[in-house]
Every structure is written in structure tokens, then in C-alpha cells.
């Protein structure tokens, strides 16, 4: 495999080991776990809001995708709690961009008087 691709896929930027010497390791680990749970909560909140709206207007696939994107972002934070790789950082960036694009569409559809960011 090409050296660049090998580094991209297999390079470990950070890993949490319980027996590690770094003092910030447990704090970084638990911060990512808490952050992942918050993203799960936001995803479920958006999903509940979408289902409530569906009683009046029909279920919005865009809001469902928005909720799923939050949950997937939470999963990447849980993964980051144990190990951080370049591929994970790229995936997090793509998911974040997806969340912002979906937010723009939802704002355009349902909240016309507000700005998208």
C-alpha cells in the first residue's frame, strides 16, 4: 500500500490506555464520552420533534436524516474516546458539514424568518 494511504488509514494520533502516563488521558476520554452522549440526546430530540411534526404535516425525511447525522456524530465521539485516527477526523468533518447543510435546508423549509447559522 502507498505510504500516504497507509499513514491515513493506520496512523494513530492518540489512544487511551488506562495504564497510560499522560495525566490528561482520562479527562479526554470522559469528555468524549459525555460529548457523544450529548450528540445522541440532540439526535433523539430532533427525531422526536420530527415525529411530532409528522402528525400534522407528514414525516420529514430531511429531519430524520438530521437526527441520524447527530447520532452518527455521537458515535464518532465515542470512538474518539478510545482512539483517534486521521480517517476519524475526516469522517467527523464530513458529518459536521452534513449537519450544517441539513440544518440550512430545515431552516429554509420550516423557519423562514431565521438565519441558517
DANORTA-V365414 format. One record per residue. N is the residue number from 1. RES is the residue in three letters. PSI is psi in whole degrees, 0 to 359 (none if undefined). Layout:
BEGIN
N&RES&PSI, N&RES&PSI
END
This chain:
BEGIN
1&UNK&144, 2&UNK&142, 3&UNK&319, 4&UNK&316, 5&UNK&323, 6&UNK&317, 7&UNK&320, 8&UNK&316, 9&UNK&327, 10&UNK&351, 11&UNK&123, 12&UNK&120, 13&UNK&326, 14&UNK&145, 15&UNK&140, 16&UNK&121, 17&UNK&132, 18&UNK&331, 19&UNK&11, 20&UNK&159, 21&UNK&343, 22&UNK&131, 23&UNK&336, 24&UNK&352, 25&UNK&307, 26&UNK&323, 27&UNK&317, 28&UNK&317, 29&UNK&306, 30&UNK&330, 31&UNK&315, 32&UNK&323, 33&UNK&314, 34&UNK&318, 35&UNK&318, 36&UNK&319, 37&UNK&324, 38&UNK&317, 39&UNK&321, 40&UNK&314, 41&UNK&317, 42&UNK&320, 43&UNK&316, 44&UNK&326, 45&UNK&314, 46&UNK&320, 47&UNK&317, 48&UNK&318, 49&UNK&321, 50&UNK&319, 51&UNK&325, 52&UNK&319, 53&UNK&329, 54&UNK&336, 55&UNK&330, 56&UNK&318, 57&UNK&357, 58&UNK&149, 59&UNK&129, 60&UNK&117, 61&UNK&332, 62&UNK&316, 63&UNK&327, 64&UNK&317, 65&UNK&323, 66&UNK&314, 67&UNK&316, 68&UNK&321, 69&UNK&320, 70&UNK&316, 71&UNK&318, 72&UNK&321, 73&UNK&321, 74&UNK&322, 75&UNK&322, 76&UNK&327, 77&UNK&322, 78&UNK&322, 79&UNK&320, 80&UNK&337, 81&UNK&329, 82&UNK&320, 83&UNK&144, 84&UNK&124, 85&UNK&162, 86&UNK&322, 87&UNK&321, 88&UNK&318, 89&UNK&318, 90&UNK&316, 91&UNK&317, 92&UNK&321, 93&UNK&318, 94&UNK&319, 95&UNK&320, 96&UNK&317, 97&UNK&321, 98&UNK&316, 99&UNK&316, 100&UNK&320, 101&UNK&319, 102&UNK&321, 103&UNK&319, 104&UNK&316, 105&UNK&317, 106&UNK&318, 107&UNK&318, 108&UNK&320, 109&UNK&316, 110&UNK&339, 111&UNK&69, 112&UNK&333, 113&UNK&356, 114&UNK&162, 115&UNK&158, 116&UNK&344, 117&UNK&none
END
